[in-house]
């Protein structure tokens, strides 16, 4: 059952109400009795977390999968030139995992 946010247009009283989808909307304010009690538009109350279908299939879109495959061969060629540059410019000589 969804939770709906209601607010009175007269007195400003706000209340969250647990209702069935088939229930009719409330119209009478419980605080002042006016007929200006109405549903408010609110954001959805869920989040997609973890490594499920959303993160793997839709989060990056088609461009993330295509760019990952296209650049898979390029880093191997660039590693030799960047390794020698990193070794000469870092205090650890480029042999640690921090680079």
SEFI-908867 format. One record per residue: residue in one letter; residue number from 1; x, y, z of N, C-alpha, C in turn. Coordinates in steps of 0.2 Angstrom, whole numbers. Example, Ala and Ser with C-alpha at 12.3 -4.5 7.8 and 13.67 -1.06 7.14 Angstrom:
2
 code pos    nx    ny    nz   cax   cay   caz    cx    cy    cz
    A   1    66   -28    39    62   -22    39    66   -16    39
    S   2    64   -11    35    68    -5    36    64     0    39
END
This chain:
99
 code pos    nx    ny    nz   cax   cay   caz    cx    cy    cz
    X   1     4    -6     0     0     0     0     4     6     0
    X   2     3    11    -4     7    17    -5     5    22     1
    X   3    10    26     2     9    32     7     8    38     3
    X   4     3    42     4     2    48     1     3    54     6
    X   5     5    59     3     6    65     7     0    70     5
    X   6    -3    72    11    -8    77    10    -7    83    13
    X   7   -10    89    11    -9    95    14   -15    99    13
    X   8   -17   103    19   -23   107    19   -21   114    16
    X   9   -25   116    11   -25   123     8   -27   128    12
    X  10   -31   127    17   -33   133    22   -28   134    28
    X  11   -27   128    32   -23   129    38   -15   127    37
    X  12   -14   123    31    -7   121    30    -5   115    34
    X  13   -10   111    37    -9   105    40    -6   100    35
    X  14    -1    96    37     2    91    32     1    84    36
    X  15     0    79    32     0    72    35     1    67    30
    X  16     5    62    31     6    56    27     1    51    29
    X  17    -3    48    24    -8    43    25    -7    37    21
    X  18    -7    31    24    -7    25    21   -13    23    18
    X  19   -14    22    11   -20    21     8   -19    15     3
    X  20   -25    12     1   -25     7    -4   -25    11   -11
    X  21   -23     8   -16   -24    12   -23   -31    13   -24
    X  22   -36     8   -22   -43     9   -24   -47    14   -19
    X  23   -44    16   -14   -47    21    -9   -48    28   -12
    X  24   -53    31   -11   -54    38   -13   -50    43   -10
    X  25   -48    48   -13   -43    53   -10   -47    56    -4
    X  26   -43    58     1   -46    62     7   -47    69     5
    X  27   -53    72     7   -54    79     6   -55    84    12
    X  28   -57    81    18   -58    85    24   -52    85    28
    X  29   -49    91    30   -44    91    34   -45    89    41
    X  30   -41    85    44   -42    83    51   -41    88    56
    X  31   -37    93    54   -35    98    59   -41   104    60
    X  32   -43   106    54   -47   112    54   -54   110    51
    X  33   -55   105    48   -62   102    45   -63   105    38
    X  34   -59   109    35   -60   112    29   -60   107    23
    X  35   -63   108    18   -63   103    12   -58   105     7
    X  36   -52   107    10   -46   109     5   -40   104     6
    X  37   -41    98     9   -36    93    10   -35    90     4
    X  38   -29    90     1   -27    87    -6   -21    83    -6
    X  39   -20    79   -10   -14    75   -11    -8    80   -14
    X  40    -2    78   -12     3    82   -14     7    78   -19
    X  41    11    81   -24    15    77   -28    22    76   -25
    X  42    24    70   -24    31    69   -20    35    64   -25
    X  43    41    64   -23    46    59   -26    45    52   -24
    X  44    47    48   -29    46    40   -27    51    39   -21
    X  45    48    34   -17    52    32   -11    56    26   -12
    X  46    60    25   -17    64    19   -18    71    21   -22
    X  47    76    17   -21    82    18   -24    85    12   -27
    X  48    88    12   -32    91     6   -35    99     6   -33
    X  49   101     1   -29   107     0   -26   110    -7   -28
    X  50   117    -7   -27   120   -14   -28   122   -15   -36
    X  51   124   -21   -37   126   -22   -44   121   -26   -48
    X  52   115   -25   -47   110   -28   -51   109   -26   -58
    X  53   104   -27   -61   102   -26   -68   103   -19   -70
    X  54   101   -14   -65   102    -7   -66   109    -5   -67
    X  55   113    -7   -63   120    -4   -63   124    -7   -69
    X  56   122   -14   -71   126   -17   -76   123   -15   -83
    X  57   116   -14   -84   113   -14   -90   111    -7   -92
    X  58   110    -2   -88   107     4   -89   111    10   -87
    X  59   115     9   -82   118    15   -79   123    19   -83
    X  60   127    15   -87   132    18   -91   129    19   -98
    X  61   124    15  -100   121    16  -107   125    12  -111
    X  62   124    12  -118   127     8  -123   134    11  -124
    X  63   135    18  -123   142    21  -124   147    18  -119
    X  64   145    16  -113   150    14  -109   153     7  -111
    X  65   149     3  -113   151    -4  -116   155    -3  -122
    X  66   153     1  -126   157     2  -133   164     5  -132
    X  67   164    10  -127   170    14  -126   175     9  -123
    X  68   173     5  -118   177     0  -115   180    -5  -119
    X  69   176    -7  -124   179   -12  -129   184    -9  -134
    X  70   183    -3  -136   187     1  -141   193     3  -138
    X  71   194     4  -131   200     7  -128   204     1  -125
    X  72   202    -5  -125   205   -11  -122   212   -12  -125
    X  73   213   -11  -131   219   -12  -134   224    -6  -133
    X  74   222     0  -133   226     6  -132   230     6  -126
    X  75   228     5  -120   232     5  -114   239     1  -115
    X  76   238    -5  -118   244    -9  -118   250    -5  -122
    X  77   248    -1  -127   253     2  -131   256     8  -127
    X  78   252    11  -123   254    17  -119   257    16  -113
    X  79   257    10  -110   260     8  -104   267     9  -104
    X  80   271     7  -109   278     7  -109   280    15  -109
    X  81   277    19  -112   279    26  -112   277    30  -105
    X  82   272    28  -103   270    31   -96   273    28   -90
    X  83   275    22   -91   279    19   -85   286    22   -84
    X  84   289    24   -90   296    27   -89   295    34   -87
    X  85   290    37   -89   289    44   -86   287    44   -79
    X  86   283    40   -77   281    40   -70   287    38   -65
    X  87   291    33   -68   297    31   -64   302    37   -62
    X  88   303    41   -67   307    47   -66   304    53   -62
    X  89   298    53   -62   295    59   -59   292    58   -52
    X  90   291    52   -50   288    51   -43   294    49   -38
    X  91   293    50   -32   298    49   -27   298    41   -26
    X  92   293    37   -27   294    30   -26   296    26   -32
    X  93   298    30   -38   300    27   -44   295    24   -48
    X  94   289    25   -46   283    22   -50   282    15   -49
    X  95   285    12   -44   284     4   -43   279     3   -38
    X  96   275     8   -35   270     7   -30   263     7   -33
    X  97   258     5   -30   251     5   -33   248    11   -32
    X  98   251    17   -30   247    23   -29   247    27   -36
    X  99   250    24   -41   250    28   -47   246    25   -52
END
